Amino acid sequence: MKALRRNFLLLMTSAAVAVMPGLGQAANSAAQGAASIPDFSGLWAHPSLPGFEPLASGPTSLKNRVRRPDGVSNVLVLVGDYTNPILKPQAAETVKKHGEISQAGVGYPTPSNQCWPGGVPYVFWDFLMQMFQTPDQITFVYRHGNEVRRVRMNQPHPAKVTPSWYGDSVGHYEGDTLVIDTVGIKVGPFAMVDMYGTPFTEKLHVVERYRLVDYDEAKDAIERNRKENFEPPGYGGAPYDRNDRGKVLQLHFTVEDEGVFTTPWTSSITYRRSTGPWTELICAENRREYYADRDSEVPHADKPDF
């Protein structure tokens, strides 16, 4: 059980044109466009596990087959629903094997418990996230290990993308929605899109859509999350006011990977304004797994590289 608990201890011109009125109109239009961009900056909390909020219908993320007596996911025994039709047979078998390990009372390696970058969408599990907005870049900082993502605004992906832990992310605004497109996510030794061990390949493509919405619009998702995901009171240092009925930050993300999934699927995360400070949490590598009496799977070299 210690190994399982260990899995979860774990983002900011004006111009005067005298002789060319057309340029003046363009500047005014740009200013109006900038003024309409919503302010996503600040601290956002989503302190529940395993994290994703499956949609009410349509292809969506996996649920935990093991439940507590109250029907909520048992975060100490993670058995992803390997019968979910989004999974191709080989991926379903991988999820099933992870579940068998979990049911045996052994914690399987994940990016978060092995102190490896999680990539997207895996990193969305984190309880606390901070966004920083500038005209040219959006920066996300996730509290667990200070994982950082940088999104270039209004630019295309390069013709040849070099794989990296968080991939190449480009963004733009569609009205009040921030849209982020990510490709080129590196496939590492613990490559998974969620805590159930669902794998991915170099073809993984993730599209995120962020909106500030009224509480009533997000109420169904919030209630669905409370029924699906476990939220320990005050856990993780990401407090929020459960009675706050102000706007929330809702993320809908769509995942496609033809090497793993039968179809693109969508899930969500509903963030609330955090009422606490930003807390530092560094995932410190500990090579020795005291609970299993063995060494962790950390990078090593069999011979000098120089």
C-alpha positions as CSV (number, residue, x, y, z in Angstrom):
1,M,0.0,0.0,0.0
2,K,2.9,2.4,0.7
3,A,3.9,2.1,-2.9
4,L,0.4,3.0,-4.1
5,R,0.2,6.0,-1.8
6,R,3.6,7.1,-3.1
7,N,2.0,7.3,-6.5
8,F,-0.1,10.2,-5.4
9,L,2.4,12.2,-3.1
10,L,3.2,13.3,-5.8
11,L,1.7,29.8,-16.1
12,M,1.6,38.2,-19.3
13,T,0.9,49.2,-29.1
14,S,-0.6,51.7,-29.2
15,A,0.0,53.7,-32.4
16,A,-1.1,57.1,-33.8
17,V,-1.6,57.2,-37.6
18,A,-2.1,60.6,-39.1
19,V,-2.0,60.0,-42.8
20,M,-3.2,56.3,-43.2
21,P,-6.6,55.9,-41.6
22,G,-6.7,52.2,-42.7
23,L,-3.8,51.4,-40.5
24,G,-5.5,53.2,-37.6
25,Q,-8.6,51.1,-38.0
26,A,-6.5,47.9,-38.0
27,A,-4.7,49.1,-34.8
28,N,-8.1,49.7,-33.2
29,S,-9.3,46.3,-34.2
30,A,-6.2,44.6,-32.8
31,A,-6.7,46.5,-29.5
32,Q,-10.3,45.4,-29.3
33,G,-9.2,41.8,-30.0
34,A,-6.6,42.0,-27.2
35,A,-9.1,43.5,-24.8
36,S,-11.5,40.5,-25.4
37,I,-8.9,37.9,-24.5
38,P,-9.9,36.4,-21.2
39,D,-7.5,36.4,-18.2
40,F,-6.5,32.8,-17.4
41,S,-3.6,33.8,-15.2
42,G,-3.3,32.7,-11.6
43,L,-3.4,29.6,-9.4
44,W,-5.8,26.9,-10.3
45,A,-6.7,23.8,-8.2
46,H,-7.9,20.4,-9.2
47,P,-7.2,18.3,-6.1
48,S,-8.7,15.0,-7.0
49,L,-7.4,11.6,-8.2
50,P,-6.8,9.9,-10.5
51,G,-7.6,13.2,-12.3
52,F,-9.5,13.1,-15.6
53,E,-13.2,13.8,-15.7
54,P,-14.8,11.3,-18.2
55,L,-17.5,12.9,-20.2
56,A,-21.1,11.8,-19.8
57,S,-21.3,10.4,-23.3
58,G,-19.1,9.7,-26.4
59,P,-15.5,8.4,-26.5
60,T,-13.9,9.4,-23.3
61,S,-11.1,8.6,-20.8
62,L,-10.9,5.4,-18.8
63,K,-12.5,5.0,-15.4
64,N,-11.3,2.9,-12.5
65,R,-12.9,-0.5,-12.3
66,V,-12.2,-0.6,-8.5
67,R,-14.6,1.5,-6.4
68,R,-15.0,2.4,-2.8
69,P,-18.2,1.5,-1.0
70,D,-19.5,5.0,-1.8
71,G,-19.0,4.4,-5.5
72,V,-16.0,6.7,-5.9
73,S,-12.7,5.5,-7.5
74,N,-10.4,3.7,-5.1
75,V,-7.2,5.6,-5.7
76,L,-5.2,2.9,-3.8
77,V,-6.1,0.3,-6.4
78,L,-6.0,1.5,-9.9
79,V,-7.5,-0.8,-12.5
80,G,-8.3,1.1,-15.7
81,D,-11.3,-0.1,-17.6
82,Y,-9.5,-2.1,-20.3
83,T,-12.9,-2.8,-22.0
84,N,-13.3,0.9,-23.0
85,P,-13.8,0.8,-26.8
86,I,-11.3,3.6,-27.4
87,L,-8.4,1.1,-26.7
88,K,-6.9,-1.1,-29.4
89,P,-6.3,-4.7,-28.3
90,Q,-2.6,-4.3,-27.4
91,A,-3.3,-1.1,-25.4
92,A,-6.1,-2.8,-23.6
93,E,-3.7,-5.6,-22.6
94,T,-1.2,-3.1,-21.3
95,V,-3.8,-1.4,-19.2
96,K,-5.0,-4.8,-17.9
97,K,-1.5,-5.8,-16.9
98,H,-1.0,-2.5,-14.9
99,G,-4.3,-3.2,-13.2
100,E,-3.2,-6.7,-12.2
101,I,-0.1,-5.3,-10.6
102,S,-2.1,-2.8,-8.7
103,Q,-4.6,-5.4,-7.5
104,A,-1.6,-7.4,-6.2
105,G,-0.8,-4.6,-3.8
106,V,2.3,-3.5,-5.7
107,G,2.8,0.0,-7.1
108,Y,3.8,0.1,-10.8
109,P,6.1,2.8,-12.0
110,T,4.5,6.1,-13.3
111,P,6.2,9.4,-14.4
112,S,5.1,11.0,-11.1
113,N,6.3,8.4,-8.7
114,Q,9.6,7.9,-10.7
115,C,10.3,11.7,-10.9
116,W,10.1,11.7,-14.7
117,P,8.4,14.4,-16.8
118,G,4.8,13.3,-17.5
119,G,4.0,15.0,-20.7
120,V,0.5,15.7,-21.8
121,P,-2.1,14.8,-21.0
122,Y,-0.6,12.8,-18.1
123,V,0.5,16.0,-16.3
124,F,-3.1,17.2,-16.0
125,W,-3.5,15.0,-12.9
126,D,-1.5,17.6,-10.8
127,F,-3.5,19.2,-8.0
128,L,-2.1,22.7,-8.5
129,M,-1.4,24.6,-11.8
130,Q,-0.3,28.2,-12.5
131,M,-0.8,30.0,-15.8
132,F,1.2,33.0,-17.0
133,Q,-0.1,34.8,-20.1
134,T,1.9,37.1,-22.5
135,P,1.0,38.0,-26.1
136,D,3.7,35.6,-27.4
137,Q,3.6,32.8,-24.9
138,I,1.5,30.9,-22.4
139,T,3.5,29.3,-19.6
140,F,2.1,26.5,-17.4
141,V,3.8,25.5,-14.2
142,Y,2.6,22.3,-12.4
143,R,3.4,22.1,-8.8
144,H,4.6,18.5,-8.6
145,G,8.3,18.8,-9.4
146,N,7.8,22.3,-10.9
147,E,7.0,20.8,-14.3
148,V,6.9,23.6,-16.9
149,R,5.3,23.8,-20.3
150,R,5.7,26.7,-22.8
151,V,3.2,27.4,-25.5
152,R,4.1,29.6,-28.5
153,M,1.2,31.8,-29.6
154,N,0.1,32.3,-33.2
155,Q,2.9,30.2,-34.7
156,P,2.9,26.9,-36.6
157,H,4.6,23.7,-35.7
158,P,8.0,23.4,-37.3
159,A,8.2,21.3,-40.4
160,K,10.3,18.8,-38.4
161,V,9.5,18.5,-34.8
162,T,12.2,17.2,-32.4
163,P,10.4,15.1,-29.7
164,S,10.6,16.5,-26.2
165,W,9.0,15.6,-22.9
166,Y,6.1,18.1,-23.3
167,G,6.1,18.2,-27.1
168,D,5.8,21.2,-29.4
169,S,2.9,23.3,-28.3
170,V,1.3,26.2,-30.3
171,G,-1.7,28.1,-29.3
172,H,-4.3,30.7,-30.5
173,Y,-7.5,32.2,-29.3
174,E,-10.9,31.4,-30.7
175,G,-13.1,34.0,-29.2
176,D,-13.0,33.3,-25.4
177,T,-11.3,30.0,-25.8
178,L,-7.6,29.3,-25.7
179,V,-6.7,26.4,-28.0
180,I,-3.4,24.6,-27.7
181,D,-2.2,22.0,-30.2
182,T,0.6,19.7,-29.1
183,V,2.6,17.1,-31.1
184,G,6.1,15.6,-30.8
185,I,5.7,14.2,-27.3
186,K,8.7,12.1,-26.4
187,V,8.1,8.4,-25.6
188,G,10.0,7.7,-22.5
189,P,10.4,4.5,-20.3
190,F,7.2,5.3,-18.4
191,A,5.2,6.6,-21.3
192,M,1.5,6.8,-20.4
193,V,-1.4,9.2,-20.9
194,D,-3.0,8.5,-17.6
195,M,-2.4,6.9,-14.2
196,Y,-3.8,3.6,-15.5
197,G,-0.8,3.0,-17.6
198,T,-2.5,3.7,-21.0
199,P,0.4,3.8,-23.4
200,F,1.0,6.2,-26.3
201,T,3.3,6.4,-29.4
202,E,5.2,9.1,-31.2
203,K,1.9,9.8,-33.1
204,L,0.2,11.2,-30.0
205,H,-1.6,14.5,-30.7
206,V,-3.4,16.5,-28.0
207,V,-5.7,19.5,-28.5
208,E,-6.6,21.5,-25.4
209,R,-9.4,24.0,-25.1
210,Y,-9.5,26.3,-22.1
211,R,-12.5,28.5,-21.2
212,L,-13.7,30.5,-18.2
213,V,-17.2,29.5,-17.6
214,D,-19.9,30.2,-15.0
215,Y,-20.3,27.7,-12.2
216,D,-23.7,26.7,-13.3
217,E,-22.4,25.8,-16.8
218,A,-19.7,23.6,-15.2
219,K,-21.9,22.2,-12.4
220,D,-22.5,18.8,-14.2
221,A,-18.8,18.3,-14.8
222,I,-18.0,19.2,-11.1
223,E,-20.6,16.8,-9.8
224,R,-19.4,14.1,-12.2
225,N,-15.9,14.5,-11.0
226,R,-16.9,14.2,-7.4
227,K,-18.6,10.9,-8.2
228,E,-15.7,9.6,-10.2
229,N,-12.5,10.9,-8.6
230,F,-11.5,10.9,-4.9
231,E,-10.8,14.2,-3.3
232,P,-9.0,13.9,0.1
233,P,-10.0,16.9,2.3
234,G,-7.2,19.5,2.1
235,Y,-4.9,17.0,0.4
236,G,-2.0,18.1,-1.8
237,G,-1.8,21.8,-0.7
238,A,-4.3,22.9,-3.3
239,P,-7.2,24.3,-1.3
240,Y,-10.2,26.1,-2.8
241,D,-13.5,27.4,-1.6
242,R,-16.1,24.7,-2.3
243,N,-18.8,27.3,-1.8
244,D,-17.4,29.7,-4.4
245,R,-19.9,30.0,-7.3
246,G,-17.7,32.3,-9.4
247,K,-16.2,31.4,-12.8
248,V,-14.2,28.2,-13.1
249,L,-11.5,27.3,-15.6
250,Q,-12.7,24.4,-17.8
251,L,-10.3,22.3,-19.9
252,H,-11.6,20.0,-22.6
253,F,-8.8,18.0,-24.2
254,T,-8.9,15.7,-27.1
255,V,-6.4,12.9,-27.6
256,E,-5.7,10.9,-30.8
257,D,-3.0,8.3,-31.4
258,E,-3.7,5.8,-34.2
259,G,-1.1,3.5,-32.7
260,V,-3.1,3.1,-29.5
261,F,-6.7,4.3,-29.9
262,T,-9.5,3.3,-32.1
263,T,-10.8,6.8,-32.2
264,P,-10.1,10.3,-30.9
265,W,-11.5,10.7,-27.4
266,T,-12.2,13.7,-25.1
267,S,-12.1,14.3,-21.4
268,S,-12.1,17.3,-19.1
269,I,-10.5,19.0,-16.1
270,T,-12.5,21.6,-14.1
271,Y,-10.2,23.9,-12.2
272,R,-11.2,26.2,-9.3
273,R,-9.4,29.3,-8.1
274,S,-6.9,28.1,-5.4
275,T,-7.3,29.9,-2.1
276,G,-3.8,29.0,-0.9
277,P,-0.3,30.1,-1.8
278,W,1.9,28.5,-4.4
279,T,3.7,25.7,-2.6
280,E,7.0,24.1,-3.7
281,L,7.1,20.4,-4.2
282,I,10.1,18.8,-5.6
283,C,10.1,15.2,-6.7
284,A,13.4,14.0,-5.3
285,E,14.8,10.8,-6.9
286,N,15.5,8.1,-4.4
287,R,17.2,5.3,-6.2
288,R,16.3,2.7,-3.5
289,E,12.7,1.6,-3.4
290,Y,12.5,0.7,0.3
291,Y,9.1,-0.9,0.0
292,A,10.3,-3.3,-2.7
293,D,13.9,-3.7,-1.6
294,R,15.2,-2.9,-5.1
295,D,16.6,0.0,-7.1
296,S,14.3,2.3,-9.0
297,E,14.5,2.4,-12.8
298,V,16.7,5.5,-13.0
299,P,18.8,6.5,-16.1
300,H,22.2,4.9,-16.1
301,A,25.1,4.5,-18.5
302,D,26.8,1.1,-19.1
303,K,29.9,2.9,-20.4
304,P,31.2,6.5,-20.6
305,D,29.8,8.6,-23.4
306,F,33.0,10.6,-24.0
